[in-house]
Amino acid sequence: MKSKTRCREAIDESLSGVRFNARDMRAVLSAVREQEAPQEAPVRAGRHRRLDLVFSLALVAMVAIPVSLFAVNARNAKTTPVTVAAGAITSAPSASVLPDAAPTDAPLATAQPEPQDTLSEAEAIAAARACFEAECDTSVFSFDEYTVSLTETAEADGSPSMTVLMQSIYDNGCFFTVVLDAQNGGVLRFSTPQLATVPTFLNGESAEVQAWYDKLGPFAFTWSQENQAEFSRRYEGAALRMARSGELSAADAQAAALKAASDTFAQLGETGTHYAYPALYGERASADGIARYFVRCYAQPVTQTLPSPCVLVTLRAGDGMVESIQIVEDEAQALTPALNMEE
């Protein structure tokens, strides 16, 4: 029953496409009239039978041909899978047009080169610190007395590098720069080590420097030896230092200088109590590497102004030997004794 229904539907669908024009209609009507008319002779009767046969065959052909064509088309029809994408509908290609599969031993995609590792910030700072401690005078400043900044740079050939800048936390202008290979941490170059510990000049206008004078007095040589040494370390490249074991203490140097200057004061007519202010210049402050006391002696105590004259006594810190006694009239010369500083 089910098969008969499908055939009927196929025939109906095929007949729906058949069209009769006026000529076909006249031919059919004429055949019908001839079939209904009385037969006059045997010859015409045979002709009627032939027409009936032709008409029947024509009807069969009109039905059979569309049905056959429908069956053939149904067998040859192929389904095409449809892939739905966002915003569009596209037909997926059949298997026959797909590219050949890649061999199993061939890479599916070209491997991208892995980015080269570079130093981390901590590694770069550690390398810069090692360079600083190897090249610079750490007796003046330790690594912790610098602020550190890091910049990613590049060399002339395009290779990556890192520049580490160390700047003294004191307002003295000291700095140290290290340029590192960004990949292996090797030191490519560094700045002049002396600039890391020796200020190019004393910035008297610095608020930090001025605070020392506001607190301790206008003349640094009148401060305690501890304050002199720390101030010099921060702002003068550690020209002054504390006395060491086996050397004259500040009090010993003061007494030795007053004794040495007594005859000179007598010649100047300055009798009574005299005042001495010692400052110990270390080995780095002289060309011969000998630590010396420079002791300024006055007939009056130093307050906000400098008395005159000044007797400047120079003696060695190691054995106390007096090297020179000078009368200094110039106030500026009294503040800054003539030193043969190391280059």
Secondary structure, DSSP 4 states (H G I P E B T S, - for coil): -HHHHHHHHHHHHHHTT----HHHHHHHHHHHHHHHSPP-SHHHHHHHHHHHHHHHHHHHHHHHHHHHHHHHHHHH-----EEEETTEEEEPPPGGGSPPPPPTTS-SSPPPPPPPP---HHHHHHHHHHHHHHHS-TTT--GGGEEEEEEEEE-TTS-EEEEEEEEESSTT--EEEEEEETTT--EEEE--GGGGTS-SS--TT-HHHHHHHHHH-S-GGGS-HHHHHHHHHHHSSS-B----TTSPPHHHHHHHHHHHHHHHHHHTT--S--EEEEEEE-GGGSTT---EEEEEEESS--SSS--S-EEEEEEETTT--EEEEEEE--HHHHHS-------
